[in-house]
Amino acid sequence: MAVFNKTYQAVKDFESSIKAAQEAFRVAQKEILDTYKDPVSTKKLAEAREILTQTEQRETLRALDAVEGDFASVNEMIMEIVTKAAPADFPATLAAIQAKGDKVSSYEANAFLQKYGDNYLAISTLLEVLHSSNKADSVHITTAEMMDAKVKALEEKIVKWIRNRHGVSGDASYTAKMLTHETHSPILALGAEVQNFLDGNFIRP
């Protein structure tokens, strides 16, 4: 399953449920106002509004549970990649590179980067050593900190939107349209980026 697919589906389901509940309330409101007079209409409107409120609260909790659970799972996967041990021969290789210092050639630097490029601990450590000798200066990786910041920012945005969705009627929510877009959703975009990281593609183009 694609990264953040659960979040994307939860957001779509949440938006659909909220819009349906709001539409049901509007239909009930019109029917009540067309059929009853005060004080009966006031009582029935209050009952219809309470149903809407309860539905919004239930769907909000359901969406938050799905989104927060999905993000927690993805964070665990990122942590596993970051903490994965370097290959057994890496310590000896690193020691040899450190011993050579600035005498490491560009060809050698690139060869080592290719060899250890799919292991986060190895590639991040190797680049620190090479950069300290002014080697491979143009090569940079997507760091765990960068990925963590993006993931946290998106989760915060989604959670804030879910909590504040009440009262935003119909298609008035621009954020909803953006989050649920089939091709340009930031959820899907970051999901692809995280998947790339999980696949060991750490070096930035």
C-alpha positions, 0 to 999 in steps of 0.5 A: 500500500502506498505511503499515506494512502490511508490518510488520503482515503480517510480525508476523502471519506471524512469530507464526503461524510461531513458534506452529506451530513450538512446536506441532510441538515439543509434538507431537514431544515427546509422541510421543517420550516415549510411544514411547522410553525413555532414552537414546534419548528424550533424544537425540530430544528434543534433536534436536526442540528444536534444530529448534525453536530453528533455526526460531525463529532463522530466523523472527526474522531474517526478521521483523526484516529485514522490519520494519526495512526497512519502517520505514526506507522510511517514515522516508525518506517522512517525510523527503521530506515534511519537506524538500520545498521551500516554494512559490515565492511563500512567501518573499515572503509570509512577508516581508510577514507579518513586516513587518505583525507583530501587525497581521496579522488573524485572517482573514489568518492563517487564509487563509495557513494554508489556502494553505500548510497542505499544505507542512510547511516553509511551515506550520511556518515560518509558524506560528512567525512568527504565534505570535511575534505572538500570532496563530493561538495555538490552531493547532498542527501535528504536528511532524516530531519528534513523528512521529519519536518515535512511529515510533521508539517503535513500531519499538523495541517491535516489534523488542524483542518479536520478539527476545524471542518465544522461549520464550513459548508458544502464546497467552501473548504479550499483545503478540502479540495486541495487535500483530496485532489486526485493528482495534486494532493500534498498527501500523495506528493509527500507520500511519494517522497517518503516512499523514495526515502524508504526505498533508499534513494537518499541522494538529492538530484 
